[in-house]
Amino acid sequence: MQYLLLIYHDEGLWDAVSEAEKQSIYGRYRSLRQELMDAGKFKGGSQLQSSSTATVVRVRDGKTSITDGPFAETKEALGGYFLIEARDLDDALEIAARIPSAATGSIEVRPLVPQQTA
């Protein structure tokens, strides 16, 4: 089953991290990604740009509104994601706990709805 691991973190804290520490964290991400790729579990993923670059689109009563910036004021923002293949929820949770940002932020684990074949 596929799971989307949504990686949330405090953007202000990330901005305050030294470049050397950022590179260390990126190295841990690369290592985990490679391990998951080798096991056939990594399906995709990426870091996202800051929430200040976000644009929100809403359609209400046929009218489209576009708003710059994050959807809501929150301490933690969506910073990236991993799309994985896992045996079950327990396997997905174990992988989520190994994501470096779990130590300072949070990882939301969401199963994908299986695609219907025609």
N, C-alpha and C positions, 0 to 999 in steps of 0.2 A: 504494500500500500504506500502511496506517496503522501508525504507530509510537507507542509510549508512551515519553516521555522522563521518567525518574524523576530528580528533582532532590534530591541529597543534600548536606547541609552540616553544619558543626559548630555546633550550637545555642548553645554557650557563646560562640563567636566572634560569632555574630549578635547575641546579647544585649548584647555589649560595643560594638557599632557605634552611633555617634551617630544621633540621629533624623534629622539633616540628611543623613547618608550613606545611611541606610535609604531616605529619600525619593528620593535620587538613583538608587539601585539599583532601586527600584520604577518609577521613570521609564523606566529602560532596559528593564525587563521589559515595560511598557506599549507602548513603541515597537516592540520585537520582536514582541509579540503582534499589534499593529495591522498591521505589515508582513506577517506571516504570514496574517492575516485577509484583507487586501487581495489576497493571492496565492491565496486559497482553500485554504491549507494548515493553518490553525489549526482544530481540531475541538473543542477544549475544554482546560481546565486550571484549576488553582487552587493557591493556597498552602494548606498544611495548618497546623493549630494545632500547638503544641509536642508532642513525643512523650510528654510527661508527661500529656497528655490522652487517650492511647490506651487502648483496652481490647482485650485479646486473648481470643478465644473458641476453645476446642478441644473436640472431641468425641472421646472415646476409650472404646471398649467401651460405646457408648450413653450415656455420662455426659458432661455438659457442664461444663466448668470455665471460669470467667471470671477473668482477671487484669488488674488495673489497671497502667497504665504501659507502657513500651516492651517489645517482644518480647525484645530482647537489649541488653546493654551494649555500645554501639559508639561510636566517636568521631563518626561522621557519622550523621545521622538523615534519614529521608525528610522533606523539607520542602515538596514540591509536585510537580506534574507538568504536562506539556504533552501533549496528544494531537494528533498531526499527521498530515497526508497528505503523503507524500513519494514522489518518483519511484522511489527505490531507497535502499539502505542508505547509500550515499555522501551522498545529499542529506540524509537524516536526521542523519547524523553532522555535516555542515556546520551544520545548524540547531542541533544540540545544543551545538556549540562556541561558538555565539553567545549562549547563555543566560548571563546575568550570573553566576550561581553557579558556572559552570564554572571561573571564575578562582580560587575559594577552596575549592570542594567537588568534586563529581563528578556526572556525568550518565550514568545507565544508559539505554541505548537498546535497546528491546525491540520487535520486530515483533509485531503482533497476529495471531492465527490468523484467517484469513478465515472469515466466517460462511457456513455451508452454507445454501443456499436449498432449500426443499422443492418 
